[in-house]
Amino acid sequence: MQYTLVNADVTVPMFAAAHNIKLNEWEKYSAPYRKSGKSIFGIAMVLGLPRSRGQVRLRSSNPLDKPIIDANYFSHPDDMKIFVDG
């Protein structure tokens, strides 16, 4: 398990995108803190060596078609246990 302390004031677009947070929701939530001059920090947890396996498949023979991505997150029970214990 990897823990990362993130200054969310500085990296708002990156932080929001990485954690699937809509930017306008983050702006609304963080507005009182930013107006007060306080910093906002987040802790990001990353499961470094997951046992779950997903797959990426071609949608078609057209190279411009987006691939089919099945991340299959937490499909192996050990991954969720390690993540929760972390």
TIVOSE-801958 format. One record per atom (N, C-alpha, C, O, CB): residue number from 0; atom name; x, y, z. Coordinates in nm, 2 decimals. Glycine has a CB too. Layout:
# residues N
NUM:CA:X:Y:Z
...
# end
This chain:
# residues 86
0:N:0.09:-0.12:0.00
0:CA:0.00:0.00:0.00
0:C:0.09:0.12:0.00
0:O:0.18:0.13:0.08
0:CB:-0.10:0.00:0.12
1:N:0.06:0.22:-0.09
1:CA:0.13:0.34:-0.10
1:C:0.04:0.45:-0.06
1:O:-0.07:0.46:-0.10
1:CB:0.19:0.36:-0.24
2:N:0.09:0.54:0.03
2:CA:0.01:0.66:0.07
2:C:0.08:0.78:0.02
2:O:0.20:0.79:0.02
2:CB:0.00:0.67:0.23
3:N:0.00:0.87:-0.04
3:CA:0.06:1.00:-0.09
3:C:-0.02:1.11:-0.04
3:O:-0.14:1.12:-0.04
3:CB:0.05:1.00:-0.25
4:N:0.05:1.21:0.02
4:CA:-0.01:1.33:0.07
4:C:-0.01:1.43:-0.04
4:O:0.10:1.46:-0.10
4:CB:0.07:1.39:0.20
5:N:-0.12:1.48:-0.08
5:CA:-0.14:1.57:-0.20
5:C:-0.19:1.70:-0.15
5:O:-0.29:1.71:-0.08
5:CB:-0.24:1.50:-0.30
6:N:-0.12:1.81:-0.20
6:CA:-0.17:1.94:-0.17
6:C:-0.28:1.97:-0.28
6:O:-0.25:1.99:-0.40
6:CB:-0.05:2.05:-0.18
7:N:-0.40:1.96:-0.24
7:CA:-0.51:1.97:-0.33
7:C:-0.54:2.11:-0.38
7:O:-0.61:2.12:-0.48
7:CB:-0.64:1.91:-0.27
8:N:-0.48:2.21:-0.32
8:CA:-0.50:2.35:-0.37
8:C:-0.42:2.36:-0.50
8:O:-0.47:2.42:-0.60
8:CB:-0.44:2.45:-0.27
9:N:-0.30:2.31:-0.50
9:CA:-0.21:2.33:-0.62
9:C:-0.25:2.24:-0.73
9:O:-0.24:2.28:-0.85
9:CB:-0.07:2.31:-0.58
10:N:-0.29:2.12:-0.70
10:CA:-0.31:2.02:-0.81
10:C:-0.46:1.99:-0.83
10:O:-0.49:1.87:-0.86
10:CB:-0.24:1.90:-0.77
11:N:-0.55:2.09:-0.82
11:CA:-0.69:2.06:-0.83
11:C:-0.73:1.98:-0.95
11:O:-0.80:1.88:-0.94
11:CB:-0.77:2.19:-0.82
12:N:-0.70:2.02:-1.07
12:CA:-0.75:1.95:-1.19
12:C:-0.69:1.80:-1.19
12:O:-0.76:1.71:-1.22
12:CB:-0.71:2.01:-1.32
13:N:-0.56:1.79:-1.15
13:CA:-0.50:1.65:-1.15
13:C:-0.57:1.57:-1.04
13:O:-0.60:1.45:-1.06
13:CB:-0.35:1.66:-1.13
14:N:-0.58:1.63:-0.92
14:CA:-0.64:1.56:-0.81
14:C:-0.78:1.51:-0.84
14:O:-0.82:1.40:-0.81
14:CB:-0.64:1.65:-0.68
15:N:-0.86:1.60:-0.89
15:CA:-1.00:1.57:-0.92
15:C:-1.01:1.46:-1.03
15:O:-1.09:1.37:-1.01
15:CB:-1.07:1.70:-0.97
16:N:-0.93:1.47:-1.13
16:CA:-0.93:1.37:-1.24
16:C:-0.89:1.23:-1.18
16:O:-0.95:1.13:-1.22
16:CB:-0.84:1.41:-1.36
17:N:-0.78:1.23:-1.10
17:CA:-0.73:1.11:-1.05
17:C:-0.83:1.03:-0.96
17:O:-0.82:0.91:-0.95
17:CB:-0.60:1.13:-0.98
18:N:-0.91:1.11:-0.89
18:CA:-1.00:1.05:-0.80
18:C:-1.15:1.06:-0.84
18:O:-1.24:1.04:-0.76
18:CB:-0.99:1.12:-0.66
19:N:-1.17:1.08:-0.97
19:CA:-1.30:1.08:-1.03
19:C:-1.40:1.18:-0.96
19:O:-1.51:1.14:-0.94
19:CB:-1.36:0.94:-1.03
20:N:-1.35:1.29:-0.93
20:CA:-1.43:1.40:-0.87
20:C:-1.45:1.50:-0.98
20:O:-1.36:1.55:-1.04
20:CB:-1.35:1.46:-0.74
21:N:-1.58:1.54:-0.99
21:CA:-1.62:1.64:-1.09
21:C:-1.55:1.78:-1.04
21:O:-1.57:1.81:-0.92
21:CB:-1.77:1.66:-1.10
22:N:-1.49:1.84:-1.13
22:CA:-1.41:1.96:-1.09
22:C:-1.51:2.07:-1.03
22:O:-1.47:2.14:-0.94
22:CB:-1.35:2.02:-1.22
23:N:-1.63:2.09:-1.08
23:CA:-1.72:2.19:-1.03
23:C:-1.76:2.15:-0.88
23:O:-1.78:2.24:-0.80
23:CB:-1.84:2.20:-1.11
24:N:-1.77:2.02:-0.85
24:CA:-1.80:1.98:-0.72
24:C:-1.69:2.00:-0.62
24:O:-1.71:2.05:-0.51
24:CB:-1.84:1.82:-0.72
25:N:-1.57:1.98:-0.67
25:CA:-1.45:2.01:-0.59
25:C:-1.44:2.16:-0.56
25:O:-1.41:2.20:-0.45
25:CB:-1.32:1.95:-0.66
26:N:-1.46:2.24:-0.67
26:CA:-1.45:2.38:-0.65
26:C:-1.55:2.43:-0.54
26:O:-1.52:2.51:-0.46
26:CB:-1.48:2.45:-0.78
27:N:-1.68:2.37:-0.55
27:CA:-1.78:2.41:-0.46
27:C:-1.74:2.37:-0.31
27:O:-1.76:2.45:-0.22
27:CB:-1.92:2.35:-0.49
28:N:-1.69:2.25:-0.30
28:CA:-1.65:2.20:-0.17
28:C:-1.53:2.28:-0.11
28:O:-1.53:2.31:0.01
28:CB:-1.61:2.05:-0.17
29:N:-1.44:2.31:-0.19
29:CA:-1.31:2.37:-0.14
29:C:-1.32:2.52:-0.13
29:O:-1.23:2.58:-0.07
29:CB:-1.20:2.34:-0.23
30:N:-1.42:2.59:-0.18
30:CA:-1.43:2.73:-0.19
30:C:-1.42:2.80:-0.05
30:O:-1.34:2.89:-0.04
30:CB:-1.57:2.77:-0.24
31:N:-1.48:2.75:0.06
31:CA:-1.47:2.81:0.19
31:C:-1.32:2.81:0.24
31:O:-1.27:2.90:0.30
31:CB:-1.56:2.75:0.29
32:N:-1.25:2.69:0.21
32:CA:-1.12:2.68:0.26
32:C:-1.02:2.77:0.18
32:O:-0.93:2.84:0.24
32:CB:-1.07:2.54:0.24
33:N:-1.04:2.78:0.05
33:CA:-0.96:2.87:-0.03
33:C:-0.98:3.01:0.00
33:O:-0.88:3.09:0.01
33:CB:-0.99:2.84:-0.18
34:N:-1.10:3.05:0.03
34:CA:-1.13:3.19:0.07
34:C:-1.07:3.23:0.20
34:O:-1.03:3.34:0.22
34:CB:-1.28:3.22:0.07
35:N:-1.06:3.13:0.29
35:CA:-1.00:3.16:0.42
35:C:-0.85:3.16:0.42
35:O:-0.79:3.19:0.52
35:CB:-1.05:3.05:0.52
36:N:-0.79:3.11:0.31
36:CA:-0.64:3.11:0.30
36:C:-0.59:2.98:0.35
36:O:-0.46:2.96:0.36
36:CB:-0.58:3.22:0.37
37:N:-0.67:2.89:0.39
37:CA:-0.62:2.76:0.45
37:C:-0.59:2.66:0.33
37:O:-0.65:2.67:0.22
37:CB:-0.73:2.69:0.54
38:N:-0.50:2.58:0.35
38:CA:-0.46:2.48:0.25
38:C:-0.55:2.35:0.26
38:O:-0.60:2.32:0.37
38:CB:-0.31:2.44:0.26
39:N:-0.56:2.28:0.16
39:CA:-0.64:2.16:0.15
39:C:-0.54:2.05:0.11
39:O:-0.47:2.06:0.01
39:CB:-0.76:2.17:0.06
40:N:-0.54:1.94:0.19
40:CA:-0.46:1.83:0.16
40:C:-0.54:1.70:0.16
40:O:-0.64:1.69:0.23
40:CB:-0.34:1.81:0.27
41:N:-0.50:1.61:0.08
41:CA:-0.57:1.48:0.07
41:C:-0.47:1.37:0.08
41:O:-0.35:1.39:0.05
41:CB:-0.65:1.47:-0.07
42:N:-0.52:1.26:0.12
42:CA:-0.43:1.14:0.13
42:C:-0.48:1.04:0.02
42:O:-0.60:1.00:0.03
42:CB:-0.43:1.08:0.27
43:N:-0.40:1.01:-0.07
43:CA:-0.44:0.91:-0.17
43:C:-0.37:0.78:-0.14
43:O:-0.25:0.77:-0.12
43:CB:-0.39:0.97:-0.32
44:N:-0.45:0.67:-0.14
44:CA:-0.40:0.54:-0.12
44:C:-0.40:0.47:-0.26
44:O:-0.49:0.47:-0.33
44:CB:-0.48:0.46:-0.02
45:N:-0.29:0.40:-0.28
45:CA:-0.27:0.32:-0.40
45:C:-0.23:0.18:-0.37
45:O:-0.14:0.16:-0.29
45:CB:-0.16:0.39:-0.50
46:N:-0.30:0.08:-0.42
46:CA:-0.27:-0.06:-0.41
46:C:-0.16:-0.09:-0.51
46:O:-0.19:-0.10:-0.63
46:CB:-0.39:-0.15:-0.42
47:N:-0.03:-0.09:-0.47
47:CA:0.08:-0.10:-0.56
47:C:0.09:-0.23:-0.64
47:O:0.13:-0.22:-0.76
47:CB:0.20:-0.09:-0.49
48:N:0.06:-0.34:-0.59
48:CA:0.07:-0.47:-0.66
48:C:-0.06:-0.55:-0.65
48:O:-0.07:-0.65:-0.58
48:CB:0.19:-0.56:-0.60
49:N:-0.16:-0.50:-0.72
49:CA:-0.29:-0.57:-0.71
49:C:-0.29:-0.71:-0.77
49:O:-0.21:-0.73:-0.86
49:CB:-0.40:-0.48:-0.78
50:N:-0.37:-0.79:-0.71
50:CA:-0.38:-0.93:-0.77
50:C:-0.49:-0.94:-0.87
50:O:-0.49:-1.03:-0.95
50:CB:-0.40:-1.03:-0.66
51:N:-0.58:-0.84:-0.87
51:CA:-0.69:-0.84:-0.97
51:C:-0.63:-0.81:-1.11
51:O:-0.53:-0.74:-1.12
51:CB:-0.80:-0.74:-0.94
52:N:-0.69:-0.87:-1.21
52:CA:-0.64:-0.85:-1.34
52:C:-0.76:-0.82:-1.43
52:O:-0.86:-0.88:-1.43
52:CB:-0.57:-0.98:-1.40
53:N:-0.73:-0.71:-1.51
53:CA:-0.83:-0.67:-1.61
53:C:-0.78:-0.70:-1.75
53:O:-0.69:-0.78:-1.77
53:CB:-0.86:-0.52:-1.60
54:N:-0.85:-0.64:-1.85
54:CA:-0.80:-0.66:-1.98
54:C:-0.84:-0.54:-2.07
54:O:-0.93:-0.47:-2.04
54:CB:-0.87:-0.79:-2.04
55:N:-0.76:-0.53:-2.17
55:CA:-0.78:-0.42:-2.27
55:C:-0.79:-0.50:-2.41
55:O:-0.71:-0.57:-2.45
55:CB:-0.67:-0.32:-2.28
56:N:-0.91:-0.47:-2.48
56:CA:-0.93:-0.54:-2.60
56:C:-0.96:-0.44:-2.71
56:O:-1.01:-0.33:-2.69
56:CB:-1.05:-0.64:-2.59
57:N:-0.92:-0.47:-2.83
57:CA:-0.95:-0.39:-2.95
57:C:-1.10:-0.39:-2.97
57:O:-1.17:-0.50:-2.97
57:CB:-0.87:-0.43:-3.07
58:N:-1.16:-0.28:-3.00
58:CA:-1.30:-0.27:-3.03
58:C:-1.33:-0.31:-3.18
58:O:-1.43:-0.38:-3.21
58:CB:-1.36:-0.13:-3.01
59:N:-1.23:-0.28:-3.26
59:CA:-1.25:-0.32:-3.40
59:C:-1.11:-0.31:-3.47
59:O:-1.01:-0.28:-3.40
59:CB:-1.35:-0.23:-3.48
60:N:-1.10:-0.33:-3.60
60:CA:-0.97:-0.31:-3.67
60:C:-0.94:-0.17:-3.70
60:O:-0.83:-0.14:-3.75
60:CB:-0.98:-0.40:-3.79
61:N:-1.04:-0.08:-3.67
61:CA:-1.01:0.06:-3.69
61:C:-0.93:0.12:-3.58
61:O:-0.97:0.12:-3.46
61:CB:-1.15:0.14:-3.70
62:N:-0.81:0.17:-3.61
62:CA:-0.72:0.22:-3.51
62:C:-0.77:0.34:-3.43
62:O:-0.72:0.38:-3.33
62:CB:-0.58:0.25:-3.56
63:N:-0.87:0.41:-3.49
63:CA:-0.93:0.53:-3.42
63:C:-1.04:0.50:-3.32
63:O:-1.07:0.58:-3.24
63:CB:-0.98:0.62:-3.53
64:N:-1.09:0.37:-3.32
64:CA:-1.19:0.33:-3.23
64:C:-1.12:0.32:-3.09
64:O:-1.01:0.27:-3.08
64:CB:-1.25:0.20:-3.27
65:N:-1.19:0.36:-2.99
65:CA:-1.14:0.35:-2.85
65:C:-1.14:0.20:-2.81
65:O:-1.23:0.13:-2.85
65:CB:-1.23:0.43:-2.75
66:N:-1.04:0.16:-2.73
66:CA:-1.04:0.02:-2.69
66:C:-1.14:-0.01:-2.59
66:O:-1.20:0.08:-2.53
66:CB:-0.90:-0.02:-2.64
67:N:-1.17:-0.13:-2.56
67:CA:-1.26:-0.18:-2.46
67:C:-1.18:-0.21:-2.34
67:O:-1.09:-0.30:-2.34
67:CB:-1.35:-0.31:-2.50
68:N:-1.20:-0.13:-2.23
68:CA:-1.12:-0.15:-2.11
68:C:-1.20:-0.20:-2.00
68:O:-1.30:-0.14:-1.96
68:CB:-1.05:-0.01:-2.07
69:N:-1.16:-0.31:-1.94
69:CA:-1.23:-0.37:-1.83
69:C:-1.12:-0.38:-1.72
69:O:-1.04:-0.47:-1.71
69:CB:-1.29:-0.52:-1.86
70:N:-1.12:-0.28:-1.63
70:CA:-1.02:-0.27:-1.53
70:C:-1.03:-0.39:-1.42
70:O:-0.93:-0.43:-1.37
70:CB:-1.02:-0.14:-1.46
71:N:-1.15:-0.43:-1.40
71:CA:-1.18:-0.54:-1.31
71:C:-1.12:-0.52:-1.17
71:O:-1.07:-0.61:-1.10
71:CB:-1.12:-0.67:-1.36
72:N:-1.13:-0.39:-1.12
72:CA:-1.08:-0.36:-0.99
72:C:-1.14:-0.44:-0.88
72:O:-1.26:-0.47:-0.89
72:CB:-1.11:-0.21:-0.96
73:N:-1.06:-0.48:-0.78
73:CA:-1.11:-0.55:-0.66
73:C:-1.18:-0.68:-0.70
73:O:-1.26:-0.73:-0.61
73:CB:-1.20:-0.47:-0.58
74:N:-1.15:-0.75:-0.81
74:CA:-1.21:-0.88:-0.84
74:C:-1.14:-0.99:-0.76
74:O:-1.20:-1.09:-0.74
74:CB:-1.20:-0.90:-0.99
75:N:-1.02:-0.97:-0.71
75:CA:-0.95:-1.06:-0.63
75:C:-0.98:-1.02:-0.48
75:O:-0.95:-0.91:-0.45
75:CB:-0.80:-1.07:-0.66
76:N:-1.03:-1.11:-0.40
76:CA:-1.07:-1.07:-0.26
76:C:-0.95:-1.02:-0.18
76:O:-0.97:-0.94:-0.09
76:CB:-1.13:-1.19:-0.19
77:N:-0.83:-1.06:-0.21
77:CA:-0.71:-1.01:-0.13
77:C:-0.69:-0.86:-0.15
77:O:-0.65:-0.79:-0.06
77:CB:-0.59:-1.08:-0.17
78:N:-0.73:-0.81:-0.27
78:CA:-0.71:-0.66:-0.29
78:C:-0.79:-0.58:-0.20
78:O:-0.74:-0.48:-0.14
78:CB:-0.74:-0.63:-0.44
79:N:-0.92:-0.61:-0.18
79:CA:-1.00:-0.53:-0.10
79:C:-0.96:-0.54:0.05
79:O:-0.96:-0.44:0.12
79:CB:-1.15:-0.58:-0.11
80:N:-0.92:-0.66:0.09
80:CA:-0.87:-0.68:0.23
80:C:-0.75:-0.59:0.25
80:O:-0.74:-0.53:0.36
80:CB:-0.84:-0.83:0.26
81:N:-0.65:-0.60:0.16
81:CA:-0.53:-0.52:0.18
81:C:-0.57:-0.37:0.18
81:O:-0.51:-0.29:0.26
81:CB:-0.43:-0.55:0.07
82:N:-0.65:-0.33:0.09
82:CA:-0.69:-0.19:0.08
82:C:-0.76:-0.14:0.21
82:O:-0.73:-0.03:0.26
82:CB:-0.78:-0.16:-0.04
83:N:-0.85:-0.22:0.26
83:CA:-0.93:-0.18:0.38
83:C:-0.83:-0.18:0.50
83:O:-0.84:-0.09:0.59
83:CB:-1.04:-0.28:0.41
84:N:-0.75:-0.28:0.51
84:CA:-0.65:-0.29:0.62
84:C:-0.55:-0.17:0.62
84:O:-0.50:-0.13:0.72
84:CB:-0.57:-0.42:0.62
85:N:-0.52:-0.12:0.50
85:CA:-0.43:-0.01:0.48
85:C:-0.48:0.11:0.54
85:O:-0.42:0.22:0.54
85:CB:-0.39:0.01:0.34
# end
